[in-house]
Amino acid sequence: MEEKTAFGKFISAKRKEKGLTQGGLAQRLYVTESAVSKWERGISYPDITLVTALCSALGISEHELITASDDVHQRQVELQAEKYRRLRRGYLRTLDILYGAALLVCLICNLAVDHTLSWFFIVAASCLTAFSVTSVPVLAVKKKGLVTLGAFFLSLNLLLLVCCVYTSGRWFFVSLASLAFAFSVVFAPFVLRNIVLPKEFCGHKALLSMGADTLLLFLLEAAACAYRNDFSRFFYPDGVLTLYLLSLPWAFLLVIRYAGISARFRTSVCLAVFGLYAFMVNGVSAAITDRVPLAWPAVDLGNWGDFHYWNGNVTALIAIACLAAALLFVCAGVSDARRRSRPAETERAAGGAKEDRHEA
């Protein structure tokens, strides 16, 4: 009886908060005024089929109706959500007004000064690029980061294309390849982490990212050579030099990701490779670009007054330091391997002793 009374008082209070009479509430629910009166006096409960309509009429949740009490936490959540929606709408509306005003002013100025539309298209593409950064993240429902990144990449390339056409240039494909390479280097690891790949590729995302970077770098070189009308350089020396320079990061990737050795041994291999690479990089690069015989850098660690020896001395010190560090990591790796093998040997010896006692 007390529960019915509390329920009735709750219904009555919420009805009055909404400014409804018993008759008005009854009309909304298509029931008699007497039925509403019985609810509020604690004589009976509403039919279960009326729960949704009653909650809607009183502006309460089903949980509040069942418990006959205000769900303060839920109301706070709903208020915060409504506040966020209002801020979101205001933010988007403000940006739309600003973009629209900028486009309108530039349209009028372009027509008034040049009597045609020319640089207005640059402004329009610029506003689209800004829109991709400021509004798309708010409008996107799923995968906001990927959608925003894609929209920004496309709009930025559209802006560059409009600028290229406006200046009567032919550099757009160089800029397109440059942006693709830059975006791949910076964002490819994050993109690959957030997309679904076939099972065969899930364990090779670093390899896929490095492969994409390599292909886009060669695409950039091809676009640059075509822009200079000297495509023969794409194969030699540019292509060969790029392959050599890429050999270091590829070696790091293959050793770190795929070498079946301990972390200390992998570190030692990477240090040794880097030391030798640093010592030879200038000589190999000169041999490729200048087509001269491969020569070791001039080294004289006792002579730092002659500029001729500076580069060789510095690279030699780097190589010595890397090789020394690699040797230390090898020693540490060997020590770790011996330490791990001792428990196994002890366990085997203990097992052999048990077998001897069992036989005896």
C-alpha positions as CSV (number, residue, x, y, z in Angstrom):
1,M,0.0,0.0,0.0
2,E,2.8,2.4,0.8
3,E,4.4,1.7,-2.5
4,K,1.2,2.5,-4.4
5,T,0.9,5.7,-2.4
6,A,4.5,6.8,-3.1
7,F,3.9,5.9,-6.8
8,G,0.7,8.0,-6.9
9,K,2.4,11.0,-5.3
10,F,5.3,10.8,-7.8
11,I,2.8,10.7,-10.7
12,S,0.9,13.6,-9.3
13,A,4.0,15.7,-8.7
14,K,5.4,15.1,-12.2
15,R,2.0,15.8,-13.8
16,K,1.9,19.2,-12.0
17,E,5.5,20.0,-13.0
18,K,4.3,19.6,-16.6
19,G,1.3,21.8,-16.0
20,L,-1.2,19.1,-16.8
21,T,-4.5,18.3,-15.2
22,Q,-5.7,14.8,-14.6
23,G,-8.0,15.2,-17.6
24,G,-5.2,16.5,-19.8
25,L,-3.0,13.6,-18.9
26,A,-5.9,11.2,-19.5
27,Q,-6.5,12.6,-22.9
28,R,-2.8,12.1,-23.9
29,L,-2.9,8.5,-22.7
30,Y,-6.4,7.7,-24.1
31,V,-7.6,6.7,-20.7
32,T,-10.3,8.0,-18.4
33,E,-9.7,10.8,-15.9
34,S,-10.9,8.3,-13.2
35,A,-8.0,6.0,-14.1
36,V,-5.5,8.8,-13.6
37,S,-7.1,9.7,-10.3
38,K,-6.8,6.1,-9.1
39,W,-3.1,6.0,-9.9
40,E,-2.4,9.2,-8.0
41,R,-4.5,8.1,-5.0
42,G,-2.5,4.8,-4.8
43,I,-5.5,2.6,-5.7
44,S,-4.1,1.0,-8.8
45,Y,-1.1,1.0,-11.2
46,P,-1.1,1.9,-14.9
47,D,-1.3,-0.9,-17.4
48,I,2.1,-2.0,-18.6
49,T,1.2,-1.0,-22.2
50,L,0.9,2.6,-21.0
51,V,4.4,2.8,-19.5
52,T,6.2,4.3,-22.5
53,A,3.4,6.8,-23.3
54,L,3.2,7.8,-19.6
55,C,6.9,8.4,-19.3
56,S,6.9,10.5,-22.5
57,A,3.9,12.6,-21.2
58,L,5.6,13.2,-17.9
59,G,9.1,13.7,-19.2
60,I,10.6,10.9,-17.1
61,S,12.5,7.7,-17.7
62,E,11.1,4.2,-17.3
63,H,13.5,3.7,-14.4
64,E,12.2,6.8,-12.6
65,L,8.6,5.6,-13.1
66,I,9.3,2.2,-11.7
67,T,11.2,3.4,-8.7
68,A,8.9,6.4,-8.2
69,S,11.9,8.7,-7.7
70,D,14.1,11.0,-9.7
71,D,17.3,9.5,-11.2
72,V,19.6,12.3,-10.5
73,H,22.7,10.8,-12.1
74,Q,20.8,9.9,-15.3
75,R,19.4,13.4,-15.5
76,Q,22.9,14.9,-15.1
77,V,24.1,12.7,-17.9
78,E,21.2,13.8,-20.1
79,L,21.8,17.5,-19.2
80,Q,25.5,17.1,-20.1
81,A,24.7,15.4,-23.3
82,E,22.2,18.1,-24.2
83,K,24.7,20.8,-23.3
84,Y,27.3,19.1,-25.6
85,R,24.8,18.9,-28.4
86,R,24.0,22.6,-28.1
87,L,27.7,23.5,-28.0
88,R,28.2,21.3,-31.1
89,R,25.4,22.9,-33.0
90,G,26.6,26.4,-32.0
91,Y,30.2,25.5,-33.0
92,L,29.2,24.2,-36.4
93,R,26.8,27.1,-37.0
94,T,29.5,29.6,-36.2
95,L,32.0,28.0,-38.5
96,D,29.4,27.8,-41.3
97,I,28.7,31.6,-40.9
98,L,32.4,32.4,-41.0
99,Y,33.1,30.3,-44.0
100,G,30.0,31.6,-45.8
101,A,30.9,35.2,-45.0
102,A,34.5,34.7,-46.3
103,L,33.3,33.1,-49.5
104,L,30.7,35.8,-50.1
105,V,33.1,38.7,-49.6
106,C,35.8,37.1,-51.8
107,L,33.2,36.3,-54.5
108,I,32.0,39.9,-54.6
109,C,35.5,41.3,-54.5
110,N,36.8,39.0,-57.3
111,L,33.9,39.9,-59.5
112,A,34.1,43.6,-58.7
113,V,37.9,43.9,-59.4
114,D,38.5,41.3,-62.1
115,H,35.0,41.0,-63.5
116,T,35.5,37.3,-63.5
117,L,36.1,34.5,-61.0
118,S,39.8,33.7,-60.8
119,W,41.5,33.7,-57.3
120,F,38.1,33.1,-55.7
121,F,38.6,29.4,-56.4
122,I,41.7,29.4,-54.3
123,V,39.8,30.9,-51.4
124,A,37.0,28.3,-51.8
125,A,39.6,25.5,-51.8
126,S,41.2,27.0,-48.7
127,C,37.9,27.2,-46.9
128,L,37.3,23.5,-47.8
129,T,40.7,22.6,-46.4
130,A,39.9,24.5,-43.2
131,F,36.5,22.8,-43.1
132,S,38.1,19.4,-43.2
133,V,40.1,20.1,-40.1
134,T,37.6,22.1,-38.1
135,S,34.2,20.6,-38.9
136,V,34.8,17.1,-40.3
137,P,36.0,15.8,-36.9
138,V,32.8,17.0,-35.3
139,L,30.5,15.7,-38.1
140,A,32.1,12.3,-38.5
141,V,30.3,9.5,-36.6
142,K,32.8,6.6,-36.8
143,K,36.5,6.5,-37.3
144,K,36.9,10.3,-36.8
145,G,40.6,10.2,-37.2
146,L,40.7,8.3,-40.5
147,V,37.8,10.3,-42.0
148,T,39.4,13.6,-41.0
149,L,42.8,12.6,-42.3
150,G,41.3,11.5,-45.6
151,A,39.3,14.7,-46.0
152,F,42.3,16.9,-45.1
153,F,44.5,15.0,-47.6
154,L,42.0,15.3,-50.5
155,S,41.1,19.0,-49.8
156,L,44.7,20.0,-49.4
157,N,45.5,18.4,-52.8
158,L,42.5,20.1,-54.3
159,L,43.9,23.5,-53.0
160,L,47.3,22.8,-54.6
161,L,45.6,21.8,-57.8
162,V,43.7,25.0,-58.0
163,C,46.9,27.0,-57.2
164,C,48.7,25.1,-59.9
165,V,46.0,25.8,-62.5
166,Y,45.8,29.5,-61.4
167,T,49.6,29.9,-61.8
168,S,49.7,27.9,-65.1
169,G,52.2,25.6,-63.5
170,R,52.8,21.9,-64.0
171,W,54.2,21.0,-60.5
172,F,51.0,19.5,-59.1
173,F,52.1,15.9,-59.5
174,V,55.3,16.7,-57.6
175,S,53.3,18.2,-54.8
176,L,50.8,15.3,-54.8
177,A,53.6,12.7,-54.5
178,S,55.3,14.8,-51.8
179,L,52.2,14.9,-49.7
180,A,51.5,11.3,-50.2
181,F,55.0,10.4,-49.1
182,A,54.8,12.7,-46.1
183,F,51.4,11.4,-45.0
184,S,52.6,7.8,-45.4
185,V,55.7,8.4,-43.3
186,V,53.7,10.1,-40.5
187,F,50.3,8.5,-40.5
188,A,50.6,5.1,-42.2
189,P,51.4,3.3,-38.9
190,F,48.3,4.7,-37.2
191,V,46.1,4.0,-40.2
192,L,47.3,0.4,-40.4
193,R,46.6,0.0,-36.7
194,N,43.0,1.2,-37.1
195,I,41.9,-0.8,-40.2
196,V,41.0,-4.4,-40.6
197,L,43.6,-6.4,-42.6
198,P,43.6,-10.1,-43.7
199,K,45.1,-12.4,-41.2
200,E,48.1,-12.9,-43.4
201,F,49.1,-9.3,-43.1
202,C,48.2,-8.6,-39.4
203,G,51.6,-9.4,-38.2
204,H,53.5,-7.5,-40.9
205,K,52.1,-3.9,-40.5
206,A,55.6,-2.4,-40.0
207,L,56.7,-4.1,-43.3
208,L,53.6,-2.8,-45.1
209,S,54.2,0.7,-43.8
210,M,57.9,0.7,-44.8
211,G,56.9,-0.8,-48.2
212,A,54.4,2.0,-48.8
213,D,57.0,4.6,-47.8
214,T,59.5,3.2,-50.2
215,L,57.1,3.0,-53.2
216,L,55.9,6.6,-52.6
217,L,59.4,7.8,-52.3
218,F,60.2,6.4,-55.7
219,L,57.0,7.8,-57.0
220,L,58.1,11.2,-55.7
221,E,61.5,10.9,-57.5
222,A,59.8,9.9,-60.7
223,A,57.5,12.9,-60.5
224,A,60.5,15.2,-59.8
225,C,62.5,13.7,-62.8
226,A,59.5,14.1,-65.1
227,Y,59.1,17.7,-63.9
228,R,62.8,18.4,-64.8
229,N,62.3,16.6,-68.2
230,D,65.2,14.4,-67.2
231,F,63.6,11.0,-66.5
232,S,66.8,9.1,-67.2
233,R,68.1,10.2,-63.7
234,F,65.3,8.2,-62.1
235,F,67.3,5.0,-62.7
236,Y,70.8,6.3,-62.3
237,P,72.0,8.0,-60.1
238,D,68.8,8.9,-58.2
239,G,67.3,5.5,-58.0
240,V,70.5,3.7,-57.1
241,L,71.4,6.3,-54.5
242,T,67.9,6.0,-53.0
243,L,68.2,2.3,-52.8
244,Y,71.5,2.6,-50.9
245,L,70.1,5.2,-48.5
246,L,67.1,3.1,-47.8
247,S,69.2,0.0,-47.1
248,L,69.8,1.3,-43.5
249,P,66.2,1.6,-42.3
250,W,65.3,-1.6,-44.2
251,A,68.1,-3.4,-42.4
252,F,66.9,-2.1,-39.0
253,L,63.3,-3.2,-39.8
254,L,64.3,-6.7,-40.8
255,V,66.7,-7.2,-37.9
256,I,64.4,-5.8,-35.2
257,R,61.2,-7.4,-36.5
258,Y,62.2,-10.7,-38.0
259,A,65.6,-11.8,-36.7
260,G,65.1,-14.7,-34.4
261,I,67.6,-13.6,-31.8
262,S,67.4,-11.9,-28.4
263,A,66.9,-8.2,-28.1
264,R,70.6,-7.6,-27.0
265,F,71.9,-9.4,-30.1
266,R,69.5,-7.5,-32.3
267,T,70.8,-4.3,-30.8
268,S,74.4,-5.3,-31.4
269,V,73.6,-6.1,-35.1
270,C,71.9,-2.7,-35.6
271,L,74.8,-0.8,-33.9
272,A,77.4,-2.6,-36.1
273,V,75.4,-2.0,-39.3
274,F,75.0,1.7,-38.4
275,G,78.7,2.1,-37.6
276,L,79.8,0.7,-40.9
277,Y,77.1,2.5,-42.8
278,A,78.1,5.9,-41.2
279,F,81.7,5.3,-42.1
280,M,81.0,4.4,-45.8
281,V,78.0,6.6,-46.6
282,N,79.9,9.5,-48.0
283,G,82.2,7.4,-50.1
284,V,79.4,5.3,-51.6
285,S,77.2,8.3,-52.2
286,A,80.1,10.1,-54.0
287,A,80.8,6.9,-56.1
288,I,77.2,6.8,-57.2
289,T,76.5,10.5,-57.9
290,D,80.0,11.5,-59.2
291,R,80.8,8.2,-60.8
292,V,84.2,7.9,-59.2
293,P,85.8,4.8,-57.8
294,L,84.7,3.8,-54.3
295,A,87.3,5.1,-51.8
296,W,87.6,4.9,-48.0
297,P,87.4,8.2,-46.2
298,A,90.8,9.7,-45.3
299,V,91.3,9.0,-41.6
300,D,94.1,10.4,-39.3
301,L,92.9,10.6,-35.7
302,G,96.1,12.4,-34.7
303,N,95.5,15.2,-37.2
304,W,92.5,17.4,-36.6
305,G,94.0,20.6,-38.0
306,D,93.7,19.5,-41.6
307,F,90.1,19.9,-42.9
308,H,90.7,17.0,-45.2
309,Y,90.6,14.6,-42.3
310,W,87.7,16.0,-40.4
311,N,84.9,14.0,-42.0
312,G,86.9,10.7,-42.0
313,N,87.9,11.2,-38.4
314,V,84.3,11.9,-37.2
315,T,82.9,8.9,-39.1
316,A,85.7,6.7,-37.9
317,L,85.0,7.7,-34.3
318,I,81.2,7.0,-34.8
319,A,82.1,3.6,-36.3
320,I,84.4,2.7,-33.4
321,A,81.9,3.8,-30.8
322,C,79.1,1.7,-32.5
323,L,81.3,-1.3,-32.9
324,A,82.4,-1.1,-29.2
325,A,78.8,-0.8,-28.1
326,A,77.8,-3.7,-30.3
327,L,80.5,-5.8,-28.7
328,L,79.2,-4.9,-25.2
329,F,75.7,-6.0,-26.2
330,V,77.0,-9.2,-27.6
331,C,78.7,-9.9,-24.3
332,A,75.6,-9.1,-22.4
333,G,73.5,-11.3,-24.7
334,V,75.9,-14.2,-24.2
335,S,75.8,-13.7,-20.4
336,D,72.0,-13.7,-20.5
337,A,72.0,-16.9,-22.6
338,R,74.3,-18.6,-20.1
339,R,72.1,-17.5,-17.1
340,R,69.0,-18.8,-18.7
341,S,70.7,-22.1,-19.5
342,R,71.8,-22.8,-15.9
343,P,68.3,-23.6,-14.5
344,A,67.7,-25.9,-17.4
345,E,71.0,-27.8,-16.7
346,T,70.1,-27.9,-13.0
347,E,66.7,-29.3,-13.8
348,R,68.1,-32.0,-16.1
349,A,70.7,-33.0,-13.5
350,A,68.0,-33.2,-10.8
351,G,65.9,-35.4,-13.2
352,G,68.8,-37.7,-13.8
353,A,69.4,-38.1,-10.1
354,K,65.8,-39.0,-9.5
355,E,66.0,-41.7,-12.3
356,D,69.2,-43.1,-10.7
357,R,67.5,-43.3,-7.3
358,H,64.4,-44.9,-8.8
359,E,66.6,-47.6,-10.6
360,A,68.5,-48.3,-7.3
